[in-house]
Amino acid sequence: MDEKFLYHIWDAGHLKTDLKTISGKPIKIVYQGQFNTNRGPDFCNVILQIGDEAIKGNVEIHLKTGDWQAHSHDDDYHYDSVILHVVLKHNQAQDYTIRADGTPIEILELDKQLSEDIQKLLAEHIPEQEAGLNRYCELLSAIDNDSLIVTLGLYGKLRFHSKVRRFNAMLSISDFDQLLYEGMMEAMGYDKNKLNLIGLAQSIPIAMIRKWYLDGLKREELISIFLCSSGLLSRCGKLLPGDYIAELWRIYELQHHYARRLATDWQLFRIRPLSHPVYRLIALLNLIYDSLGTGTLSYFLSVIEAECSDHKQRLKFFMQLFACPTEPKMPRPGKSLINTMLINIYLPVLYLYYDKHALYTQRDRILADWMSADAFDDNHITRFMSKHINENQRSKINTRAAYQQGLIELYHRHCRYHLCTECQKAWNDLKNI
């Protein structure tokens, strides 16, 4: 079996409900996490209940337990955040996997703990792999335009609600301000540095920043803490004026709020200057600072939602918020990036907030705004999926972000693993809704 198919099993939850680790502890998957496309563990921000303890961290997935050592994870600090080692088959004597920092972690063996529905899927999937995979998509290549748009809209809604469920799971160990903060940091780090920015948001949570604010934290102090503690200021080259860099170092040395050095593995190779994380981080920190007096979500509710009647107005307001008052000529995040952040983070969190507070009219308006939002720039997934559709279909899909999200959802559910039979069945089920 391809290890990537195990990712699908974990991500789609094709597991029994009464799971146990190799050591015999009961385990519940509260949130399966986000698939990691960069270096490090396979899934990040996973939330588990192991015994009586709720824990959050990363998960590494292998075919066999021994692959942990075979891949040298036992000597790699990037895997010291792993809280669970998931394997298809356990092939070692010990009941635990040992991380590089010496911490033992639980092992979950998937064999004999898979759900019944995956057994048939495995039987269909493995022969298809052995026979060789046909890259031609009979479904997308033959479907008519109207059916494609309707069904992608349904897949888009599935993706939206999966994001809402993700944030709802994270809410069990967080709050709405931290959700927005982590989510926006993730979006600003897209693609190579999203985990770095999420890590910063978790190392320096919004509650800690608010305490500093009440203690007199200044705007430039906040920026200096993030840039200097993370080592980013030392690696920004000539992207910032020399006098501004010197001033930030001076402020950092004088401030009394935070002095810890964070081990941040910045990925800067082939990063376009305008997409450099130093610009994005400064822009976001200015927005975060402006929200500290009322709270991040309350700030958006009063400044954005009270004034905007549709998504276009919301996007325009957000564009204005991302600015650096002290360095007005500094590049701002582009329209496409901010729209992507609104689509993937802000609107799902806002939908969850309204739902939790039984504000159903506002909740439904958020979903309607999400469905009508303009498309964003193509990414590697939409470009790959576009190979299977004609030019007319492509132009229709690129009118709405919801259709693009539906195409991405289709890829993650089926195309990435070449699950053509399951895809066809799901497509037929959606048509009957």
C-alpha positions in Angstrom: 0.0 0.0 0.0 1.2 3.5 -0.7 1.8 5.5 2.4 -0.2 8.4 0.9 -3.3 6.3 1.0 -2.8 6.1 4.8 -3.0 9.9 4.8 -6.4 9.6 3.2 -7.5 7.0 5.8 -6.5 9.3 8.6 -7.8 12.5 7.0 -11.2 11.0 6.1 -11.6 9.2 9.4 -11.9 5.7 8.1 -11.4 4.3 11.6 -13.4 2.5 14.3 -14.7 4.5 17.1 -13.2 2.5 20.0 -9.6 3.0 19.1 -6.7 1.9 21.4 -3.0 2.5 21.2 -0.4 -0.3 21.3 0.0 0.3 25.0 -3.7 -0.2 25.5 -4.9 3.4 26.1 -8.2 4.4 24.6 -7.8 7.2 22.1 -10.3 9.6 20.5 -9.5 11.8 17.5 -11.1 15.1 18.2 -9.6 16.8 15.1 -7.4 15.0 12.6 -5.4 18.1 11.8 -4.1 19.7 8.6 -2.0 17.9 6.0 1.5 19.3 5.9 3.0 19.9 2.5 6.3 21.0 3.8 9.1 19.5 6.0 8.1 17.9 9.2 5.2 15.7 10.4 2.4 14.6 8.1 -0.5 16.3 10.0 -0.3 19.4 12.1 -2.5 20.9 14.8 -4.1 17.5 15.7 -6.3 17.3 18.7 -6.5 14.0 20.6 -8.1 12.5 23.7 -5.7 9.9 25.0 -7.1 8.3 28.2 -8.3 11.3 30.3 -5.8 13.8 28.7 -6.6 16.2 25.8 -3.5 17.0 23.9 -2.7 19.0 20.7 0.3 18.5 18.4 1.4 16.8 15.3 1.0 13.2 13.9 3.4 11.2 11.8 2.1 8.3 9.6 4.1 5.3 8.4 3.5 1.9 7.0 5.5 0.2 9.7 6.7 1.4 13.2 10.3 0.9 12.2 10.0 3.5 9.5 10.4 6.1 12.3 14.1 5.1 12.6 14.5 4.3 8.9 13.5 7.9 8.1 15.8 9.3 10.9 13.0 10.9 12.7 14.5 9.7 16.0 17.4 12.2 15.4 15.4 15.1 13.9 14.1 17.8 16.2 11.5 18.8 13.6 9.5 15.7 14.9 9.7 16.6 18.6 6.2 18.0 18.2 4.7 14.6 17.3 2.2 13.4 19.9 1.1 10.2 18.1 2.8 7.8 15.7 0.2 6.2 13.4 1.2 3.0 11.6 -0.5 0.5 9.4 1.4 -2.4 11.1 3.3 -2.4 14.4 6.6 -4.3 13.8 8.6 -3.5 16.9 8.8 -4.9 20.5 8.4 -1.7 22.4 5.0 -0.1 23.0 6.2 3.5 22.3 8.1 5.5 19.7 10.9 7.7 21.1 11.3 11.2 19.8 14.7 12.9 19.4 14.1 14.8 22.7 13.7 11.4 24.5 9.9 11.7 25.0 8.0 8.4 24.5 4.8 8.8 22.4 1.9 6.5 21.8 1.6 4.3 18.7 -1.8 3.8 17.0 -1.8 0.7 14.7 -4.4 1.0 12.0 -4.5 -2.7 11.0 -7.7 -4.3 12.5 -8.9 -0.8 13.6 -10.1 0.4 10.2 -13.8 1.0 9.6 -15.8 -1.5 7.6 -16.3 0.9 4.6 -12.5 1.2 4.0 -12.1 -2.5 3.7 -14.0 -2.7 0.5 -12.3 0.5 -0.7 -8.9 -1.0 0.0 -9.8 -4.1 -2.1 -10.8 -1.8 -5.0 -7.9 0.6 -4.6 -4.9 -1.8 -4.5 -5.6 -3.6 -7.7 -6.1 -0.3 -9.4 -2.6 0.8 -8.2 -1.1 -2.5 -9.5 -2.7 -2.1 -12.9 -1.4 1.4 -13.3 -3.4 4.6 -12.9 -5.0 6.3 -15.8 -4.7 10.1 -15.5 -7.7 10.6 -17.9 -10.7 11.6 -15.8 -13.9 10.2 -17.4 -16.1 12.2 -15.0 -14.8 15.7 -15.4 -14.1 15.2 -19.1 -17.7 14.2 -19.9 -19.9 16.2 -17.5 -21.9 19.1 -18.9 -21.2 22.6 -17.7 -24.4 23.2 -15.6 -24.0 19.9 -13.8 -20.3 20.6 -13.1 -21.0 24.0 -11.6 -23.9 22.8 -9.4 -21.9 19.8 -8.1 -18.8 21.9 -7.5 -21.0 24.3 -5.5 -22.0 21.4 -3.3 -18.4 20.2 -2.9 -17.5 23.8 -2.0 -20.1 23.8 0.8 -18.7 20.5 2.0 -15.3 22.1 2.2 -16.6 25.2 3.9 -18.3 23.1 6.6 -15.2 21.0 7.1 -13.3 24.2 7.8 -16.1 25.2 10.3 -15.7 21.7 12.0 -12.0 22.2 12.1 -12.3 25.5 13.9 -15.0 24.1 16.2 -12.6 21.3 17.3 -9.8 23.8 17.9 -12.2 25.9 19.9 -12.3 23.2 22.6 -8.8 24.3 23.7 -8.8 27.9 22.4 -11.1 30.9 21.9 -12.3 32.9 19.0 -9.6 35.5 19.1 -6.9 32.9 19.1 -8.6 31.0 16.3 -8.6 34.2 14.1 -5.1 35.0 15.1 -3.7 31.6 14.3 -5.7 31.3 11.1 -4.6 34.7 9.8 -1.0 33.9 10.6 -1.3 30.6 8.7 -2.8 32.4 5.7 0.0 35.0 5.7 2.6 32.3 5.7 1.2 30.5 2.7 2.7 28.3 1.4 6.3 27.7 2.6 6.1 29.5 6.0 2.6 28.8 7.2 3.7 26.4 9.9 6.4 28.9 11.0 3.7 31.6 11.5 1.3 29.2 13.2 4.1 28.2 15.5 4.7 31.9 16.4 1.0 32.4 17.1 1.1 29.4 19.4 4.3 30.4 21.1 3.1 34.0 21.6 -0.7 33.6 22.0 -3.1 36.6 21.7 -3.9 36.4 25.4 -0.2 37.0 26.2 -0.1 40.0 23.8 -3.2 41.5 25.3 -1.6 41.4 28.8 1.4 43.2 27.4 -0.9 45.7 25.8 -2.5 46.4 29.2 1.0 46.8 30.6 1.8 49.5 28.1 3.0 47.6 25.0 3.7 49.9 22.0 3.1 49.0 18.4 6.8 48.8 17.5 7.6 46.8 20.5 5.2 44.1 19.3 6.8 44.1 15.9 10.3 43.9 17.3 9.4 41.0 19.6 8.2 38.8 16.7 10.9 39.8 14.2 13.8 39.6 16.6 12.7 36.6 18.7 12.0 34.5 15.5 15.3 35.5 13.8 13.4 36.9 10.8 14.8 40.4 11.2 18.3 39.0 10.8 17.4 37.3 7.5 15.4 40.1 5.8 18.5 41.4 4.0 17.8 44.8 2.5 14.1 44.5 2.3 13.7 46.9 5.2 15.5 50.3 5.5 18.7 50.0 7.6 17.6 52.7 10.1 14.3 50.9 10.6 16.1 47.6 11.3 18.4 49.3 13.8 15.5 50.9 15.5 13.6 47.6 15.8 16.7 45.9 17.4 17.1 48.9 19.8 13.4 48.6 20.8 13.7 44.9 21.3 16.6 45.2 23.6 14.8 47.8 25.7 11.4 46.2 25.9 10.7 44.1 29.0 7.8 41.9 27.8 9.5 39.0 26.0 13.1 37.9 25.5 12.9 34.2 24.5 14.6 33.2 21.2 12.3 31.0 19.1 13.8 28.2 16.8 12.0 29.2 13.6 13.1 27.4 10.4 12.3 30.2 7.9 11.9 29.0 4.3 13.1 31.9 2.2 14.6 30.2 -0.9 12.9 31.5 -4.1 10.5 33.7 -2.1 9.6 36.7 -4.1 10.5 40.0 -2.3 6.9 41.2 -2.2 5.9 37.8 -0.7 8.6 37.8 2.0 7.2 36.9 5.4 8.7 40.0 7.0 6.3 42.2 5.1 3.3 40.0 5.8 4.1 39.6 9.5 4.5 43.4 10.0 1.2 44.0 8.2 -0.7 41.5 10.3 0.9 42.6 13.6 -0.3 46.1 12.9 -3.8 44.8 12.5 -3.5 42.7 15.6 -2.3 45.6 17.6 -5.2 47.8 16.5 -7.6 45.1 17.8 -6.1 44.6 21.2 -8.3 47.2 23.0 -11.5 45.4 22.2 -10.4 41.8 21.2 -9.8 40.6 17.7 -13.2 39.2 16.9 -15.0 42.1 18.6 -12.9 44.5 16.6 -13.9 42.8 13.3 -17.5 42.7 14.3 -17.6 46.5 15.0 -15.2 47.7 12.3 -16.0 45.3 9.4 -19.3 43.5 9.9 -21.2 46.5 11.2 -20.3 48.5 8.0 -20.2 45.9 5.2 -23.3 44.6 3.4 -21.5 42.2 1.1 -18.2 40.4 0.6 -16.8 43.0 -1.9 -17.2 45.7 0.8 -15.6 43.4 3.4 -12.6 42.7 1.1 -12.2 46.5 0.5 -12.2 47.2 4.2 -9.6 44.5 4.9 -7.4 45.8 2.2 -7.4 49.2 4.1 -6.7 47.6 7.4 -3.4 45.9 6.3 -1.1 48.9 6.4 1.9 49.9 8.4 1.3 53.4 10.0 5.0 53.9 10.7 6.2 52.7 7.3 3.5 53.6 4.8 5.6 52.6 1.7 6.0 49.1 2.9 4.4 46.5 0.6 1.0 45.3 1.7 -0.6 41.8 1.3 -2.2 41.6 -2.1 -5.9 41.4 -2.8 -5.8 37.7 -3.8 -4.0 36.8 -0.5 -6.5 38.7 1.6 -9.4 37.2 -0.2 -7.9 33.8 0.3 -7.6 34.5 4.0 -11.2 35.7 4.2 -12.5 32.6 2.3 -10.4 30.0 4.2 -10.2 31.5 7.7 -12.3 34.6 8.5 -15.7 33.6 7.1 -15.7 30.0 8.5 -14.7 31.4 12.0 -17.4 34.1 11.8 -20.0 31.5 10.7 -19.0 29.4 13.7 -19.3 32.4 16.0 -22.8 33.2 14.8 -23.9 29.6 15.0 -22.6 29.3 18.6 -24.6 32.4 19.6 -27.8 31.3 17.7 -27.6 34.3 15.4 -28.8 32.2 12.5 -29.7 35.1 10.1 -26.2 36.5 10.4 -24.8 32.9 10.1 -26.7 32.2 6.9 -25.6 35.6 5.4 -22.0 34.6 5.9 -22.4 31.4 4.0 -24.2 33.3 1.2 -21.3 35.8 1.1 -18.9 32.9 1.0 -20.7 31.3 -2.0 -20.8 34.6 -3.9 -17.2 35.6 -3.3 -15.0 36.3 -6.3 -12.4 33.7 -7.2 -8.8 34.0 -6.1 -5.6 33.2 -8.0 -4.9 29.7 -9.2 -2.8 27.4 -7.1 -1.1 24.1 -7.9 -4.2 22.1 -7.2 -6.6 24.1 -9.3 -4.0 24.2 -12.1 -3.7 20.4 -11.9 -7.5 19.9 -11.9 -7.9 22.3 -14.8 -6.2 19.7 -17.0 -9.3 17.6 -16.8 -11.9 20.3 -17.9 -12.4 22.4 -21.0 -11.7 26.1 -21.4 -15.4 27.1 -21.1 -15.7 25.1 -17.8 -12.5 26.6 -16.5 -13.8 30.2 -17.1 -17.0 29.4 -15.2 -15.2 27.9 -12.3 -12.9 30.9 -12.0 -15.9 33.3 -11.4 -16.5 32.1 -7.9 -14.2 31.0 -5.0 -16.8 28.5 -4.0 -16.4 26.6 -7.3 -12.6 26.6 -6.9 -13.0 25.4 -3.3 -15.2 22.6 -4.7 -12.5 21.6 -7.2 -9.9 21.6 -4.4 -12.2 19.5 -2.2 -12.7 17.0 -5.1 -8.9 16.7 -5.4 -8.3 16.1 -1.7 -11.2 13.6 -1.3 -10.5 11.5 -4.4 -8.1 12.7 -7.1 -5.0 12.8 -5.0 -5.4 9.1 -4.2 -6.9 8.1 -7.6 -10.1 6.9 -6.0 -12.1 7.1 -9.2 -14.8 4.5 -8.2 -15.4 6.2 -4.9 -15.5 9.6 -6.6 -18.1 8.5 -9.1 -20.3 7.1 -6.4 -20.0 10.3 -4.3 -20.7 12.4 -7.4 -23.9 10.5 -8.0 -25.0 10.8 -4.4 -24.5 14.6 -4.5 -26.6 14.9 -7.6 -29.5 13.3 -5.7 -29.4 15.7 -2.8 
